[in-house]
Amino acid sequence: MKNGRILWDELCYTYDKGVNEVRQFQKTWDKVQPYVDAQRFSEVQSKLRRQCRDAQEWKDACLQYFRQFSRRPIPYDRERPLYNLDDLLERDSLRVRRSRQT
């Protein structure tokens, strides 16, 4: 990579950056609570929580999947996965099955 990192490390830093950006959005939103009506604040806060969870799951799934091929560790200064790849795959397949039933 132009910044000197290998591809694997760049993937780890990029996915981690995405999760941290959502966390920063949440902090920023919390600061505007006095200026926004309660319903709007709650709705946006709920969506940001969902976005943060989705970003974390996506990061964990992608890094664990590609780690099978890279066989490299996640850089020491990056957050470790919270979710197990097998659990995420199982949850996703359940979601797909439920959507097909409706």
N, C-alpha and C positions, 0 to 999 in steps of 0.2 A: 504494500500500500504506500501511497505517497508520504504518509506520516510516519513510516518506518515500522508499523505494526504488521504482523502476519494477518492473513485473512481471518483466521479463527478469532484472534484477539479483537480485531475490528468488529466482528459480529457481536461478540460479548459486550464490548463497550457501547455499541450502537443500540442494542436491545435494552441494555441497562439505562442508557440515556433516555429512551422513550418512557420507561416506567418512572424515572425520576422527574421527567417533565410533567407527567400527569399529577404526581404528588405535589409539585410546585403549583400547578393549576388549582389544586384543592386548597392549598394554603392561601393563595391569592383570593379565591372565592370566599373563604372563611372571613377574610378581612373586610369584605363588602357587606357582610350581614346587616349592619346597622342602616344601610342605605337601600335595602331591597325588601320588598314585602315578604312575609314569612312563607307563603305558599311557593313563590318563585324560588326563594332561597333553598327551601327543602327539595324541590323538584330538581334543581340544578345540582345540588349537593348529592342527591341520590344517583344522578347520571354520572357524576364524576367518580363516585365510589365504584360504580359498575365499570367505568372506563379504566380505572386503576386496576381492578381485579382482572379485567380482560387483558390489559397490557402485561400484567404479571404472568398470567397463564400463557399468553402467546410467547413471551420471552422464554419462559421455562420450557415450553414444548419445543420451540425451535432450537434452542441451545442444546437440549438433551438429545433431540433427534440428530442434529448435525455433529454432535460430539461423538456419536457412534462411528462416524467416518473420520473425523479429525484425530480422535484418540488423544486429545490434548485436554489439560485441565482448564477450568475457568480461571482467568487471571486472579491472583490473590486479592486484589483490591476491588473486585466486583462482588455484588451480592449473590449469594448462592441460591439455587432454585428453591422455591417454597413448595412446588407441586411436583409430583412424580409423573413421568411421561406416561407410564401405563395407566395410572389413574385418570389422567387427562384424556387419553384415548378412549377409555371405557366410558367416561362421562359423556364424551362427544358422541359415541355410538348410541348411547341411551337417548340422547337428545334427538338424533336422527331417527331412531325407531319411533319415538313419540310423535315427531312431526309427520311421519308417514301414516300414523294411525288416525290423525285428525283430518 
